[in-house]
Amino acid sequence: MNVLLGVSGSISAYKAVDILRAFQRQGNDVSVVLTRNACRFVQPLTFDTFVPGRVHTQWFEDADDPLLHIHLGREHDLFLIAPASAATIARMACGMAEDLLTATYLAFPGRVVIAPAMNEVMYAHPAVTHNLLTLRERGVEMIQPEKGELACGNQGTGRLPEAQHIVEYCLGVVRV
Ligand SMILES: Cc1cc2nc3c(=O)[nH]c(=O)nc-3n(C[C@H](O)[C@H](O)[C@H](O)COP(=O)(O)O)c2cc1C
């Protein structure tokens, strides 16, 4: 399977590298799209080491392919956004295609899975709940965040699940 891994600006963005590796171990091809803020948390070079030339952070600046958001949609079977930040979820729910990740989401004809990850108070906010419901009604699959210790030190629901769990969930989605 050709998997497009979208990474947004959550403290758990570093875990996306494990997700990429877990997909590869199961024989899948992976490309990566990072938001500008995701690049503050984890270096594109880390992903590029495992999938050379298949890591995208630029859009307007990408002289090689100005229609990258369309072509990524054609070339991949599944779009997993993990971690999905509250801001990225909001842009997706509003159809705001203002960066490469969200434009690719709108142009993506295949299955889309999101794995929200954030502080438990953010996750419980009605705006986030509403946006997630909107996305689920539109057919986006959601991997529930786990309960446990969060980066801020609080206990609560908002943790990104382990890479293997996320990959198995995605493989299950494409089997149905
Ligand atoms: C240290 C730090 C950790 C953050 N962790 C999260 C997080 O886990 N989840 C989240 O939704 N936002 C988190 N944020 C806020 C996002 O980075 C911010 O909303 C950003 O605009 C998201 O951009 P993006 O969705 O375009 O990647 C964090 C911000 C900082 C400074």
The ligand as an ORCA input file, in Angstrom:
! r2SCAN-3c Opt
* xyz 0 1
  C       5.388     23.001     23.009
  C       4.093     22.963     22.243
  C       3.392     21.789     22.184
  C       2.181     21.723     21.479
  N       1.517     20.535     21.430
  C       0.329     20.477     20.791
  C      -0.371     19.256     20.722
  O       0.058     18.210     21.219
  N      -1.553     19.246     20.049
  C      -2.084     20.370     19.461
  O      -3.170     20.296     18.892
  N      -1.416     21.549     19.497
  C      -0.220     21.623     20.126
  N       0.466     22.811     20.161
  C      -0.089     23.966     19.434
  C       0.173     23.845     17.938
  O       1.559     23.671     17.678
  C      -0.344     25.098     17.211
  O      -1.763     25.150     17.356
  C       0.032     25.137     15.773
  O      -0.548     26.286     15.177
  C      -0.388     23.901     14.980
  O      -0.041     24.088     13.631
  P      -0.336     23.023     12.484
  O      -1.624     22.351     12.806
  O      -0.393     23.836     11.250
  O       0.821     22.081     12.440
  C       1.675     22.875     20.835
  C       2.420     24.071     20.876
  C       3.613     24.108     21.573
  C       4.391     25.396     21.587
*
